Amino acid sequence: MEKKTFDRSCRDPLFDEVVAYARGHKRLTASGISEKFRIGFNRANRIIRQIEESGVLTQKESNNERIQD
């Protein structure tokens, strides 16, 4: 499988705010982001994928925790 590269020009306007929020939480979920930032679930999920692709957070583990770099 080919590894994707993160395209900064396509990131969501809330990207930096969500990253700052994520740094203080071990569990980062689309529903949590959706509620915190008052955005739709699909948008929140896209932001999580962007954060993973950027290398800020890892893929979620079996316990839903994400190890921060």
C-alpha positions in Angstrom: 0.0 0.0 0.0 1.3 3.4 -0.9 1.7 5.8 2.0 -0.2 9.1 1.7 1.5 12.4 2.2 -0.2 15.2 4.1 -1.3 18.1 2.0 -1.3 21.2 4.2 -3.3 23.2 1.7 -6.3 20.9 2.1 -6.5 20.8 5.9 -9.6 22.0 7.7 -9.6 25.5 9.1 -10.1 24.0 12.6 -7.1 21.7 12.2 -4.8 23.7 14.6 -7.4 24.1 17.2 -8.3 20.4 17.2 -4.6 19.5 17.4 -4.2 21.8 20.4 -7.3 20.1 22.0 -6.0 16.6 21.2 -2.6 17.2 22.8 -4.4 17.3 26.2 -6.5 14.2 25.7 -5.5 10.5 25.3 -8.8 9.7 23.7 -9.7 11.6 20.6 -13.0 10.7 18.9 -15.1 12.2 16.2 -18.1 12.5 18.5 -16.0 14.3 21.1 -14.6 16.7 18.5 -18.1 17.2 17.0 -19.5 18.1 20.4 -16.5 20.3 21.5 -16.3 22.3 18.3 -20.0 22.1 17.3 -19.3 20.6 13.9 -20.8 17.6 12.1 -19.6 14.1 12.8 -18.3 13.6 9.2 -16.2 16.8 9.4 -14.8 15.8 12.7 -13.9 12.4 11.3 -12.1 14.1 8.4 -10.1 16.3 10.8 -9.0 13.2 12.7 -7.8 11.6 9.5 -5.9 14.7 8.6 -4.3 14.7 12.0 -3.3 11.1 11.6 -1.9 11.8 8.1 0.1 14.7 9.4 1.8 12.5 12.0 0.6 14.4 15.0 -1.3 11.4 16.3 -1.1 7.7 15.7 -3.9 5.4 14.6 -6.2 4.5 17.5 -5.3 1.5 19.5 -7.7 -1.2 20.7 -8.5 0.9 23.8 -9.2 4.0 21.6 -6.1 5.8 23.0 -3.8 7.6 20.6 -0.1 8.0 21.3 1.1 11.5 20.6 4.4 12.1 19.0 
